[in-house]
Structures are given as structure tokens and as C-alpha cells.
Amino acid sequence: MDYYFYYPSEVGAGSHPHDIESLVMKIVVGRNDSLNEFVLKVEETIGRAHGLYWYNNIHTTDYYTKFPITVLVEEGKHASCPDANGDGIYTPSFDVNKRTNDAWGIRDIIRSGILYSGSFETWMFKKREPETIVAPPLPKNSPLYESYSKDKRDLVNKPVYELRPFPETGFTTNDRHLRELIKDKKPVNWPVIKYSSSEAKYIHGIEEDKERKSFTIAYRKDAGSNYVLYAPLLLFKNVSAPMTGGWLVNKFYFGNGDLIEEPGQNNTIIASRNNTSFGHMITHISSASRWLDNYFGAGYEINDYDVRKNLHRYKVDFTAEYGFKIRANLKLKMLSKNPRFIGIRVGYQVTGFNPVKRSGLIFEIGAGLW
């Protein structure tokens, strides 16, 4: 279920009249045949933030989840975030317990137009006071009303919002921007109802927040030149790193290495090319969405030391790399209809282990998630 919130305007960098943000509840439906009753379970609550999938604030329902769900709204820019226990404080890993490193959270300072750090910091959030709560319209004849009226948030004495159907595409207004905004948010051809051969009815809802399986292609410059492909750890499935909340990805690269010098006969020096035929690293990166991130990778290179013409000496060398990535979120039709990242990496790579054979700075530029 999608709930949309309308705001007459927003403030801060890129501000504009009208703003529509949303919160999604993923609901599992079951049936108790003995009582002939249906059971509904809210499995996940997803607060959208600034139109980017990776910024979503996702709370998977657990023992501490308190209903009705409280939604925190970012000051000025209106990102939505579940508040699992309704205490008016955004707590990462508690209110958002999935993809915590990527989640936007609530950054009230964003209205100032200053980006600050790439990750969420507690000083970015202002504690919400109880008097700012807007309560849902629950009728007194609801079987839930008794427990609702005893809620410590004192919901029965708070202002009540009005729940309305989302406007149809032909919604009449003289404001073109608002019409386009409503049209853009409206689901198309939904729901889809299909019947099986047994005449059972299946309703296919909107595919929401499927894990992105992104590949990144980059150009790499060190002492030589390389082309790089980043892919999820399982190639077609993203894998989060245990404990850290980051991501593990494959890094494949190939191309020309750097020029080296080796001693020849009679105290002469032979200049040759160390050709990195192929390299592979497992790279850990802290998030998939922050504008500034650190990363670390370790793996191997297959190097061709062709000291003389037509003589090849292949050797596998250990390699490791540490650095930073800077991302920009752009919409480029040549890449995708959805926002895509353009990124720059600056790092330091070491090849060889005890002794180190070579080391130096690397620079990469590419398009894609990683």
C-alpha cells in the first residue's frame, strides 16, 4: 500500500512549489480457514527519500514495532522515514534496520543547501516534539479504538489528517507542475488480475524495490591504462557485508601495466613493460549511495613480464587497494530512465607481498552503481 503526502511547497536547494512524498507498506495476507478470517501482516515499511531507491528508509517489522506506524518528515525537504517505536527520534539500525548505511534517514539540515558528510550524523536530526503528531482518522466504532485511545502518544487528542484516494491522471488544476507531479506518481495498469486453470484468482501488485543488480564500467589510469568492470559479488545478486552494513563486489580489470627496468648482462638495464593481463579483487565499499565513501579491495593480478621480445613470463601476484569514491547522481537517457551514478575513485594500490613489487596512485572514472 502506497501512502502519499502532499506539501504545498518545499525549501532549500532546488526548492519548488508542490511536493509529493510517500510511504510504502508491504503487507502479507493470510487466511485462518477454521475461523474463516483473513490475517494481515505489515512486513516492511518503506519511507521514500529524494526519489532514489538506495536512499529508501526501510524498517522490517520486529518485536519493537509500534502501530500505528509513526512517520518522521524531513524539515523543508519532506523525506519520509518510519519511527519504529514512535519516540520522535531517528535511530539508525532501529528505525531503519535494512540497508542502514545507504538509508538517507532524516537530515533536517539539508534545507540549508549544504551537503556536509556523506553518511548520516546524529546532529543532522532535530528531535520531534509530541505536539507535532498528526493522527490517523480511526472511527470510535473500530475494534482497535480502545487500544488506540490508550496509546502513550495521546493520538485521540491530536489533529487528524484526512485520507483520500490518489487523484486520477485527469485531476483538474491550473498548475501544470502539480498535474505532472500527480501523473508521475500514479501507478499504471495496476492491479493486474489473472486467473489460473483452477479458477483461483491472483492479483499481481506493483513490483516494488526489487534489489538492483547493477554493473559499473570504468576507465582506470595508473602507470598504465586499464578498463574495469564492477559486478555484484554473486554477479546477479548484491551481497551485503556482515557486520559493517556495506557491500561486497567483484572488480575485474585488464589492460597495460607500467614500464619497469630489470638488470641485463654486463650491468646493462633492460626497460620492458609489465603487462597486467588480468586482475580480480573482492572490494568492500561502505555504501551504494553516499556521495563520499571509502573502499578497500584485495585480490590477484596475472602479470606478463615480457623482458625480451616474444618471451612471456606470466606470474600471479597479490594486490590490494584502498581509496575513496565520489559519486554524483544524474539522470542520463543514454544510461537509463532512472537516476544513475557517475563516480570517481582515487586510491593507492600495492602489488606483490613481501617484497612489494610496485605501488602507486590510481584514478578511475565510470558510470554505474559501484
The 8 nearest C-alpha neighbors of each residue, nearest first, counted from 0:
[[1, 24, 23, 25, 2, 26, 22, 204],
 [0, 2, 23, 22, 3, 24, 21, 25],
 [1, 3, 22, 21, 23, 0, 4, 24],
 [4, 2, 21, 20, 1, 19, 22, 5],
 [5, 3, 20, 19, 21, 6, 2, 18],
 [4, 6, 19, 18, 3, 7, 20, 17],
 [5, 7, 18, 8, 17, 19, 4, 9],
 [8, 6, 17, 16, 18, 5, 9, 19],
 [9, 7, 16, 17, 6, 18, 15, 10],
 [8, 10, 75, 14, 76, 15, 16, 18],
 [11, 9, 14, 75, 110, 76, 12, 8],
 [10, 12, 110, 14, 112, 111, 13, 75],
 [13, 11, 112, 14, 110, 10, 111, 109],
 [12, 14, 11, 15, 10, 112, 9, 110],
 [15, 13, 10, 11, 9, 12, 16, 8],
 [14, 16, 9, 8, 17, 13, 10, 18],
 [15, 17, 8, 7, 9, 18, 14, 176],
 [18, 16, 8, 7, 6, 15, 177, 19],
 [17, 19, 6, 5, 8, 7, 20, 9],
 [20, 18, 5, 4, 6, 3, 21, 17],
 [21, 19, 4, 3, 18, 78, 5, 77],
 [22, 20, 3, 2, 4, 47, 46, 23],
 [21, 23, 46, 2, 45, 1, 47, 3],
 [24, 22, 1, 45, 0, 44, 2, 46],
 [23, 25, 44, 0, 43, 26, 45, 41],
 [26, 24, 43, 42, 41, 44, 23, 0],
 [25, 27, 41, 40, 42, 24, 28, 39],
 [26, 28, 40, 39, 41, 42, 29, 25],
 [29, 27, 39, 38, 26, 40, 37, 30],
 [30, 28, 38, 37, 39, 27, 31, 40],
 [29, 31, 37, 38, 36, 32, 28, 35],
 [30, 32, 36, 35, 33, 34, 37, 29],
 [33, 31, 35, 34, 30, 36, 37, 29],
 [32, 34, 35, 31, 36, 30, 37, 38],
 [35, 33, 36, 32, 31, 30, 37, 38],
 [36, 34, 32, 31, 33, 37, 30, 38],
 [37, 35, 31, 34, 30, 38, 32, 33],
 [38, 36, 30, 29, 31, 39, 28, 35],
 [37, 39, 29, 30, 28, 36, 40, 31],
 [40, 38, 28, 27, 29, 26, 37, 41],
 [39, 41, 27, 26, 42, 28, 38, 29],
 [42, 40, 26, 43, 25, 24, 27, 39],
 [41, 43, 60, 25, 26, 40, 59, 27],
 [44, 42, 59, 25, 58, 60, 41, 24],
 [43, 45, 24, 58, 23, 57, 25, 59],
 [46, 44, 57, 23, 56, 22, 47, 24],
 [47, 45, 80, 22, 79, 56, 55, 81],
 [48, 46, 55, 79, 21, 22, 78, 45],
 [47, 49, 78, 55, 50, 54, 79, 51],
 [50, 48, 51, 78, 47, 54, 76, 20],
 [49, 51, 48, 52, 47, 54, 55, 338],
 [50, 52, 54, 53, 49, 48, 55, 338],
 [53, 51, 54, 55, 50, 208, 47, 48],
 [52, 54, 55, 51, 101, 288, 102, 287],
 [53, 55, 102, 103, 51, 52, 101, 48],
 [56, 54, 47, 102, 53, 52, 48, 46],
 [55, 57, 46, 102, 80, 45, 95, 104],
 [58, 56, 45, 95, 97, 44, 55, 46],
 [57, 59, 95, 44, 96, 43, 94, 60],
 [60, 58, 43, 42, 61, 96, 44, 57],
 [59, 61, 42, 43, 64, 58, 41, 62],
 [62, 60, 63, 64, 59, 58, 42, 83],
 [61, 63, 64, 60, 65, 83, 59, 84],
 [64, 62, 61, 65, 84, 83, 60, 93],
 [65, 63, 83, 61, 62, 84, 60, 66],
 [64, 66, 84, 83, 68, 63, 67, 85],
 [67, 65, 68, 64, 69, 84, 83, 85],
 [66, 68, 65, 69, 135, 147, 85, 134],
 [67, 69, 66, 65, 70, 83, 81, 82],
 [68, 70, 82, 85, 81, 67, 71, 83],
 [71, 69, 81, 80, 82, 68, 72, 79],
 [70, 72, 80, 79, 81, 82, 73, 69],
 [73, 71, 79, 77, 78, 74, 70, 80],
 [74, 72, 77, 78, 105, 107, 76, 75],
 [75, 73, 107, 76, 77, 72, 110, 106],
 [74, 76, 10, 9, 110, 77, 73, 11],
 [75, 77, 9, 74, 73, 78, 110, 10],
 [78, 76, 73, 72, 75, 74, 79, 20],
 [77, 79, 48, 73, 72, 76, 47, 49],
 [80, 78, 46, 72, 47, 71, 48, 77],
 [79, 81, 46, 71, 56, 70, 104, 82],
 [82, 80, 70, 83, 94, 69, 71, 46],
 [83, 81, 69, 85, 94, 70, 84, 71],
 [82, 84, 94, 64, 85, 81, 65, 68],
 [83, 85, 65, 86, 64, 82, 63, 94],
 [86, 84, 82, 69, 87, 83, 65, 68],
 [85, 87, 88, 84, 82, 83, 127, 89],
 [88, 86, 127, 85, 126, 128, 89, 82],
 [89, 87, 126, 86, 90, 127, 82, 85],
 [88, 90, 94, 91, 82, 87, 105, 104],
 [89, 91, 94, 93, 88, 92, 95, 82],
 [90, 92, 93, 95, 94, 99, 89, 96],
 [93, 91, 96, 95, 99, 94, 90, 97],
 [94, 92, 95, 91, 96, 90, 83, 58],
 [93, 95, 83, 82, 90, 91, 81, 58],
 [96, 94, 58, 92, 57, 93, 91, 56],
 [95, 97, 92, 58, 93, 99, 94, 59],
 [96, 98, 99, 57, 95, 58, 59, 92],
 [99, 97, 101, 100, 102, 244, 96, 57],
 [98, 100, 102, 97, 101, 92, 96, 95],
 [101, 99, 286, 98, 102, 244, 245, 285],
 [100, 102, 286, 99, 98, 288, 54, 53],
 [103, 101, 54, 56, 99, 55, 104, 100],
 [102, 104, 54, 101, 105, 56, 55, 48],
 [103, 105, 102, 56, 80, 106, 119, 89],
 [104, 106, 73, 124, 107, 103, 78, 80],
 [107, 105, 123, 108, 124, 109, 73, 104],
 [106, 108, 74, 124, 109, 73, 123, 105],
 [107, 109, 106, 110, 123, 111, 124, 113],
 [110, 108, 111, 107, 112, 106, 113, 114],
 [109, 111, 11, 112, 108, 75, 10, 76],
 [112, 110, 109, 11, 113, 108, 12, 10],
 [113, 111, 12, 110, 11, 109, 114, 108],
 [114, 112, 111, 115, 109, 108, 110, 12],
 [113, 115, 112, 116, 109, 117, 108, 111],
 [114, 116, 113, 117, 109, 118, 108, 112],
 [117, 115, 118, 114, 119, 291, 120, 290],
 [116, 118, 289, 291, 290, 115, 119, 292],
 [119, 117, 116, 289, 120, 100, 291, 101],
 [118, 120, 121, 104, 117, 103, 123, 116],
 [119, 121, 122, 123, 118, 124, 116, 106],
 [120, 122, 123, 124, 119, 89, 90, 125],
 [121, 123, 124, 120, 125, 106, 119, 108],
 [122, 124, 106, 121, 108, 120, 107, 125],
 [125, 123, 107, 106, 122, 121, 105, 126],
 [126, 124, 127, 107, 123, 122, 88, 106],
 [125, 127, 88, 87, 124, 128, 89, 86],
 [128, 126, 87, 125, 88, 129, 131, 86],
 [127, 129, 130, 131, 126, 87, 132, 86],
 [130, 128, 131, 132, 127, 152, 87, 86],
 [131, 129, 128, 132, 157, 133, 127, 158],
 [130, 132, 129, 128, 133, 127, 157, 158],
 [133, 131, 130, 129, 134, 157, 158, 128],
 [132, 134, 158, 159, 157, 160, 131, 135],
 [133, 135, 159, 154, 157, 158, 132, 160],
 [136, 134, 159, 137, 160, 133, 161, 154],
 [137, 135, 159, 138, 160, 134, 161, 162],
 [136, 138, 135, 139, 141, 144, 143, 140],
 [139, 137, 140, 141, 136, 144, 143, 142],
 [140, 138, 141, 144, 137, 142, 145, 143],
 [141, 139, 138, 142, 144, 143, 137, 145],
 [140, 142, 143, 144, 139, 138, 137, 145],
 [143, 141, 144, 140, 145, 139, 146, 138],
 [144, 142, 141, 145, 146, 147, 140, 137],
 [143, 145, 147, 141, 146, 142, 139, 148],
 [146, 144, 148, 147, 143, 149, 142, 141],
 [147, 145, 149, 148, 144, 143, 150, 142],
 [148, 146, 144, 150, 145, 149, 143, 154],
 [147, 149, 145, 146, 150, 155, 144, 154],
 [150, 148, 146, 147, 151, 145, 153, 152],
 [149, 151, 147, 152, 148, 153, 146, 154],
 [152, 150, 153, 149, 154, 148, 147, 85],
 [151, 153, 150, 154, 129, 85, 132, 149],
 [154, 152, 151, 155, 150, 156, 148, 157],
 [153, 155, 157, 156, 152, 134, 148, 150],
 [156, 154, 153, 157, 148, 134, 147, 158],
 [157, 155, 154, 153, 158, 134, 159, 148],
 [156, 158, 154, 155, 134, 133, 159, 132],
 [159, 157, 133, 134, 160, 156, 132, 154],
 [160, 158, 134, 133, 135, 136, 157, 161],
 [159, 161, 135, 133, 134, 162, 136, 158],
 [162, 160, 163, 159, 136, 135, 134, 158],
 [161, 163, 160, 164, 136, 135, 2, 165],
 [164, 162, 165, 161, 166, 3, 2, 160],
 [165, 163, 166, 162, 167, 2, 3, 161],
 [164, 166, 163, 167, 3, 185, 181, 2],
 [167, 165, 170, 164, 168, 181, 169, 185],
 [166, 168, 169, 170, 165, 185, 182, 181],
 [167, 169, 182, 170, 166, 181, 185, 178],
 [170, 168, 167, 171, 166, 178, 182, 172],
 [169, 171, 167, 168, 166, 172, 178, 181],
 [172, 170, 169, 173, 178, 168, 174, 167],
 [171, 173, 174, 170, 178, 175, 177, 169],
 [172, 174, 175, 171, 178, 177, 176, 170],
 [173, 175, 172, 177, 176, 178, 171, 179],
 [176, 174, 178, 177, 173, 179, 172, 180],
 [175, 177, 179, 178, 174, 180, 17, 16],
 [176, 178, 180, 174, 179, 175, 181, 17],
 [179, 177, 175, 181, 180, 176, 182, 174],
 [178, 180, 182, 176, 177, 181, 183, 175],
 [179, 181, 177, 183, 178, 182, 176, 184],
 [182, 180, 178, 184, 183, 179, 177, 185],
 [181, 183, 179, 185, 168, 180, 184, 178],
 [182, 184, 180, 181, 185, 179, 186, 178],
 [185, 183, 181, 182, 186, 180, 19, 179],
 [184, 186, 182, 183, 181, 187, 168, 167],
 [187, 185, 189, 184, 188, 205, 183, 182],
 [186, 188, 189, 185, 190, 205, 184, 182],
 [189, 187, 190, 186, 191, 205, 185, 204],
 [190, 188, 191, 187, 186, 204, 205, 203],
 [189, 191, 204, 203, 188, 192, 202, 205],
 [190, 192, 203, 189, 202, 193, 204, 188],
 [193, 191, 202, 201, 203, 190, 194, 200],
 [192, 194, 201, 200, 202, 191, 195, 203],
 [195, 193, 200, 198, 199, 201, 196, 192],
 [194, 196, 198, 197, 199, 200, 193, 201],
 [195, 197, 198, 194, 199, 200, 193, 201],
 [196, 198, 195, 199, 194, 200, 201, 193],
 [199, 197, 195, 196, 194, 200, 193, 201],
 [200, 198, 197, 195, 194, 201, 196, 193],
 [199, 201, 194, 193, 198, 195, 202, 192],
 [202, 200, 193, 192, 194, 203, 199, 195],
 [201, 203, 192, 191, 204, 193, 190, 200],
 [202, 204, 191, 190, 192, 201, 205, 193],
 [203, 205, 190, 202, 206, 191, 189, 207],
 [204, 206, 207, 203, 189, 190, 186, 191],
 [207, 205, 204, 208, 209, 203, 189, 210],
 [206, 208, 205, 209, 204, 25, 23, 210],
 [207, 209, 210, 206, 52, 211, 55, 53],
 [210, 208, 207, 211, 206, 212, 52, 205],
 [209, 211, 208, 212, 237, 236, 213, 207],
 [212, 210, 213, 209, 237, 236, 208, 52],
 [213, 211, 235, 236, 210, 237, 214, 231],
 [212, 214, 211, 368, 215, 367, 230, 231],
 [215, 213, 230, 229, 367, 368, 216, 212],
 [214, 216, 367, 229, 228, 369, 366, 368],
 [217, 215, 228, 365, 227, 366, 229, 214],
 [365, 218, 216, 227, 364, 226, 363, 219],
 [217, 219, 226, 363, 364, 227, 365, 225],
 [220, 218, 363, 225, 226, 362, 224, 217],
 [221, 219, 224, 362, 361, 223, 363, 225],
 [220, 222, 361, 223, 224, 360, 362, 219],
 [223, 221, 257, 256, 220, 224, 258, 359],
 [224, 222, 256, 257, 221, 255, 220, 225],
 [225, 223, 220, 255, 219, 254, 221, 256],
 [226, 224, 254, 219, 253, 252, 218, 255],
 [225, 227, 218, 252, 219, 253, 217, 254],
 [226, 228, 252, 217, 251, 216, 218, 225],
 [227, 229, 216, 251, 215, 250, 252, 230],
 [230, 228, 250, 215, 249, 214, 369, 251],
 [229, 231, 214, 249, 234, 248, 232, 228],
 [232, 230, 234, 248, 237, 233, 236, 249],
 [231, 233, 248, 249, 234, 247, 238, 237],
 [232, 234, 236, 231, 235, 237, 238, 230],
 [235, 233, 231, 232, 230, 236, 237, 249],
 [236, 234, 233, 212, 231, 237, 230, 232],
 [237, 235, 233, 234, 231, 212, 238, 232],
 [236, 238, 231, 232, 212, 233, 239, 235],
 [239, 237, 247, 246, 232, 236, 240, 231],
 [240, 238, 246, 245, 247, 244, 241, 237],
 [239, 241, 246, 245, 244, 247, 243, 242],
 [242, 240, 243, 239, 244, 245, 246, 238],
 [241, 243, 244, 240, 245, 239, 246, 99],
 [242, 244, 245, 241, 240, 285, 239, 246],
 [245, 243, 240, 242, 100, 239, 241, 99],
 [246, 244, 285, 286, 240, 243, 284, 239],
 [245, 247, 239, 240, 284, 283, 238, 285],
 [248, 246, 283, 282, 232, 240, 238, 239],
 [249, 247, 232, 231, 282, 230, 281, 246],
 [250, 248, 281, 230, 232, 229, 231, 280],
 [249, 251, 229, 280, 279, 228, 281, 248],
 [252, 250, 279, 228, 227, 278, 229, 249],
 [253, 251, 227, 278, 226, 277, 225, 228],
 [252, 254, 277, 225, 276, 226, 278, 275],
 [255, 253, 225, 224, 275, 276, 226, 256],
 [256, 254, 274, 223, 224, 275, 225, 257],
 [255, 257, 274, 223, 275, 273, 222, 254],
 [256, 258, 222, 223, 273, 272, 259, 255],
 [259, 257, 272, 271, 273, 270, 256, 260],
 [258, 260, 271, 270, 272, 257, 273, 261],
 [261, 259, 270, 269, 271, 268, 262, 258],
 [260, 262, 269, 268, 263, 270, 259, 271],
 [263, 261, 268, 267, 269, 266, 260, 264],
 [264, 262, 267, 268, 269, 266, 261, 265],
 [263, 265, 266, 267, 262, 268, 269, 261],
 [264, 266, 267, 263, 262, 268, 269, 261],
 [267, 265, 264, 263, 262, 268, 269, 261],
 [266, 268, 263, 265, 264, 262, 269, 261],
 [269, 267, 262, 263, 261, 260, 270, 266],
 [268, 270, 261, 260, 263, 262, 271, 267],
 [271, 269, 260, 259, 268, 261, 258, 272],
 [270, 272, 306, 259, 258, 260, 269, 273],
 [273, 271, 258, 274, 259, 257, 256, 305],
 [272, 274, 304, 256, 257, 303, 258, 275],
 [273, 275, 256, 255, 303, 302, 276, 272],
 [276, 274, 302, 256, 277, 255, 254, 301],
 [275, 277, 253, 274, 302, 301, 254, 303],
 [278, 276, 253, 301, 275, 300, 252, 279],
 [279, 277, 300, 252, 251, 299, 253, 301],
 [278, 280, 251, 250, 298, 299, 300, 252],
 [281, 279, 298, 297, 250, 296, 282, 249],
 [282, 280, 249, 296, 297, 248, 298, 250],
 [281, 283, 296, 248, 295, 247, 280, 249],
 [284, 282, 247, 295, 294, 246, 296, 248],
 [283, 285, 294, 246, 245, 286, 293, 282],
 [284, 286, 245, 292, 246, 293, 294, 283],
 [287, 285, 245, 101, 100, 288, 284, 289],
 [286, 288, 101, 368, 289, 369, 53, 285],
 [287, 289, 101, 286, 53, 290, 54, 326],
 [290, 288, 117, 291, 286, 292, 118, 287],
 [289, 291, 326, 117, 325, 288, 327, 292],
 [290, 292, 325, 117, 289, 324, 326, 323],
 [293, 291, 324, 323, 289, 285, 325, 294],
 [292, 294, 323, 322, 324, 284, 285, 295],
 [295, 293, 284, 322, 283, 321, 323, 285],
 [296, 294, 321, 283, 282, 320, 322, 284],
 [295, 297, 282, 320, 281, 319, 280, 283],
 [296, 298, 319, 280, 281, 318, 320, 282],
 [299, 297, 280, 318, 279, 317, 281, 319],
 [298, 300, 317, 318, 316, 279, 278, 280],
 [299, 301, 278, 316, 315, 277, 302, 317],
 [302, 300, 315, 277, 314, 276, 275, 278],
 [301, 303, 275, 314, 313, 274, 276, 300],
 [302, 304, 313, 274, 312, 305, 273, 311],
 [303, 305, 312, 273, 306, 311, 302, 313],
 [306, 304, 311, 310, 307, 303, 312, 308],
 [305, 307, 271, 304, 310, 308, 272, 269],
 [308, 306, 310, 305, 309, 271, 311, 269],
 [307, 309, 310, 305, 306, 311, 271, 304],
 [310, 308, 307, 311, 305, 306, 312, 304],
 [311, 309, 305, 307, 308, 312, 306, 304],
 [310, 312, 305, 303, 304, 313, 309, 306],
 [313, 311, 304, 303, 305, 314, 310, 302],
 [314, 312, 303, 302, 311, 304, 301, 315],
 [313, 315, 302, 301, 316, 312, 303, 304],
 [314, 316, 301, 300, 302, 299, 317, 313],
 [317, 315, 300, 351, 299, 314, 318, 301],
 [316, 318, 299, 351, 350, 298, 352, 300],
 [317, 319, 350, 299, 298, 349, 297, 351],
 [320, 318, 297, 349, 296, 348, 298, 350],
 [319, 321, 348, 296, 347, 295, 349, 297],
 [322, 320, 295, 346, 347, 294, 296, 348],
 [346, 323, 321, 345, 294, 293, 347, 295],
 [324, 322, 293, 292, 345, 344, 294, 346],
 [323, 325, 344, 292, 343, 291, 293, 326],
 [324, 326, 291, 343, 290, 342, 344, 292],
 [327, 325, 342, 290, 341, 340, 291, 324],
 [326, 328, 341, 340, 329, 342, 290, 325],
 [327, 329, 340, 339, 338, 341, 326, 330],
 [330, 328, 339, 338, 340, 331, 327, 341],
 [331, 329, 338, 339, 337, 332, 336, 328],
 [330, 332, 333, 334, 329, 335, 336, 339],
 [333, 331, 335, 334, 336, 330, 337, 338],
 [332, 334, 331, 335, 336, 330, 339, 337],
 [335, 333, 332, 331, 336, 339, 330, 337],
 [334, 336, 337, 332, 333, 331, 339, 338],
 [335, 337, 332, 338, 330, 331, 334, 333],
 [338, 336, 335, 339, 330, 331, 332, 334],
 [339, 337, 330, 329, 328, 336, 340, 335],
 [340, 338, 329, 328, 330, 367, 337, 341],
 [339, 341, 328, 367, 327, 368, 366, 329],
 [340, 342, 366, 327, 326, 365, 367, 328],
 [341, 343, 326, 325, 365, 364, 366, 340],
 [344, 342, 364, 325, 363, 324, 326, 365],
 [345, 343, 324, 363, 362, 323, 346, 325],
 [344, 346, 362, 323, 322, 361, 324, 363],
 [322, 347, 345, 361, 321, 360, 323, 344],
 [346, 348, 360, 321, 320, 359, 361, 322],
 [349, 347, 320, 358, 359, 319, 360, 346],
 [348, 350, 358, 319, 318, 357, 320, 351],
 [351, 349, 318, 357, 356, 317, 355, 358],
 [352, 350, 355, 356, 317, 316, 318, 354],
 [351, 353, 355, 354, 317, 350, 356, 316],
 [354, 352, 355, 351, 356, 350, 317, 316],
 [353, 355, 352, 356, 351, 357, 350, 349],
 [354, 356, 351, 352, 353, 357, 350, 349],
 [357, 355, 351, 350, 354, 358, 352, 349],
 [356, 358, 350, 355, 349, 351, 359, 348],
 [359, 357, 349, 348, 350, 356, 360, 347],
 [358, 360, 348, 347, 361, 349, 357, 221],
 [359, 361, 347, 346, 221, 348, 362, 358],
 [360, 362, 221, 346, 220, 345, 347, 359],
 [361, 363, 345, 220, 344, 219, 221, 346],
 [364, 362, 219, 344, 218, 343, 220, 217],
 [363, 365, 343, 217, 218, 342, 344, 219],
 [217, 364, 366, 216, 342, 341, 218, 363],
 [367, 365, 341, 215, 340, 216, 342, 217],
 [368, 366, 215, 340, 369, 214, 339, 341],
 [369, 367, 340, 213, 215, 287, 214, 339],
 [368, 215, 367, 229, 287, 214, 213, 230]]
